[in-house]
């Protein structure tokens, strides 16, 4: 006998199945922090003080990949606090019935 499709999805809660819940919010906040850190590192790389004697497009590509990996690692350590602030902000919005943002109404 086959199981109806409607009863298959009923065993898992909707937020967890959709990638939500605490783990999903934490991962999204860390990913956002990693994006910010990548942009920061990219800006620092653009502010060169001298010419790169070994510079090439391949070197630039590998440097960008290394910077992205470094940004992901730093974000996972949560040392900057950006992910924590984003997570707190969205947890507050999830518990509220409406938007409670400052003076803008």
Secondary structure as a PSIPRED ss2 file (coil, helix, strand):
# PSIPRED VFORMAT (PSIPRED V4.0)

   1 X C   1.000  0.000  0.000
   2 X C   1.000  0.000  0.000
   3 X C   1.000  0.000  0.000
   4 X C   1.000  0.000  0.000
   5 X H   0.000  1.000  0.000
   6 X H   0.000  1.000  0.000
   7 X H   0.000  1.000  0.000
   8 X H   0.000  1.000  0.000
   9 X H   0.000  1.000  0.000
  10 X H   0.000  1.000  0.000
  11 X H   0.000  1.000  0.000
  12 X C   1.000  0.000  0.000
  13 X C   1.000  0.000  0.000
  14 X H   0.000  1.000  0.000
  15 X H   0.000  1.000  0.000
  16 X H   0.000  1.000  0.000
  17 X H   0.000  1.000  0.000
  18 X C   1.000  0.000  0.000
  19 X C   1.000  0.000  0.000
  20 X C   1.000  0.000  0.000
  21 X H   0.000  1.000  0.000
  22 X H   0.000  1.000  0.000
  23 X H   0.000  1.000  0.000
  24 X H   0.000  1.000  0.000
  25 X H   0.000  1.000  0.000
  26 X H   0.000  1.000  0.000
  27 X H   0.000  1.000  0.000
  28 X H   0.000  1.000  0.000
  29 X H   0.000  1.000  0.000
  30 X H   0.000  1.000  0.000
  31 X H   0.000  1.000  0.000
  32 X H   0.000  1.000  0.000
  33 X H   0.000  1.000  0.000
  34 X H   0.000  1.000  0.000
  35 X H   0.000  1.000  0.000
  36 X H   0.000  1.000  0.000
  37 X H   0.000  1.000  0.000
  38 X H   0.000  1.000  0.000
  39 X H   0.000  1.000  0.000
  40 X H   0.000  1.000  0.000
  41 X H   0.000  1.000  0.000
  42 X H   0.000  1.000  0.000
  43 X H   0.000  1.000  0.000
  44 X H   0.000  1.000  0.000
  45 X H   0.000  1.000  0.000
  46 X H   0.000  1.000  0.000
  47 X C   1.000  0.000  0.000
  48 X C   1.000  0.000  0.000
  49 X C   1.000  0.000  0.000
  50 X C   1.000  0.000  0.000
  51 X C   1.000  0.000  0.000
  52 X C   1.000  0.000  0.000
  53 X C   1.000  0.000  0.000
  54 X C   1.000  0.000  0.000
  55 X C   1.000  0.000  0.000
  56 X C   1.000  0.000  0.000
  57 X H   0.000  1.000  0.000
  58 X H   0.000  1.000  0.000
  59 X H   0.000  1.000  0.000
  60 X H   0.000  1.000  0.000
  61 X H   0.000  1.000  0.000
  62 X H   0.000  1.000  0.000
  63 X H   0.000  1.000  0.000
  64 X H   0.000  1.000  0.000
  65 X H   0.000  1.000  0.000
  66 X H   0.000  1.000  0.000
  67 X H   0.000  1.000  0.000
  68 X H   0.000  1.000  0.000
  69 X H   0.000  1.000  0.000
  70 X H   0.000  1.000  0.000
  71 X H   0.000  1.000  0.000
  72 X H   0.000  1.000  0.000
  73 X H   0.000  1.000  0.000
  74 X H   0.000  1.000  0.000
  75 X H   0.000  1.000  0.000
  76 X H   0.000  1.000  0.000
  77 X H   0.000  1.000  0.000
  78 X C   1.000  0.000  0.000
  79 X C   1.000  0.000  0.000
  80 X C   1.000  0.000  0.000
  81 X C   1.000  0.000  0.000
  82 X H   0.000  1.000  0.000
  83 X H   0.000  1.000  0.000
  84 X H   0.000  1.000  0.000
  85 X H   0.000  1.000  0.000
  86 X H   0.000  1.000  0.000
  87 X H   0.000  1.000  0.000
  88 X H   0.000  1.000  0.000
  89 X H   0.000  1.000  0.000
  90 X H   0.000  1.000  0.000
  91 X H   0.000  1.000  0.000
  92 X H   0.000  1.000  0.000
  93 X H   0.000  1.000  0.000
  94 X H   0.000  1.000  0.000
  95 X H   0.000  1.000  0.000
  96 X C   1.000  0.000  0.000
  97 X C   1.000  0.000  0.000
  98 X C   1.000  0.000  0.000
  99 X C   1.000  0.000  0.000
 100 X C   1.000  0.000  0.000
 101 X C   1.000  0.000  0.000
 102 X C   1.000  0.000  0.000
 103 X C   1.000  0.000  0.000
 104 X C   1.000  0.000  0.000
 105 X C   1.000  0.000  0.000
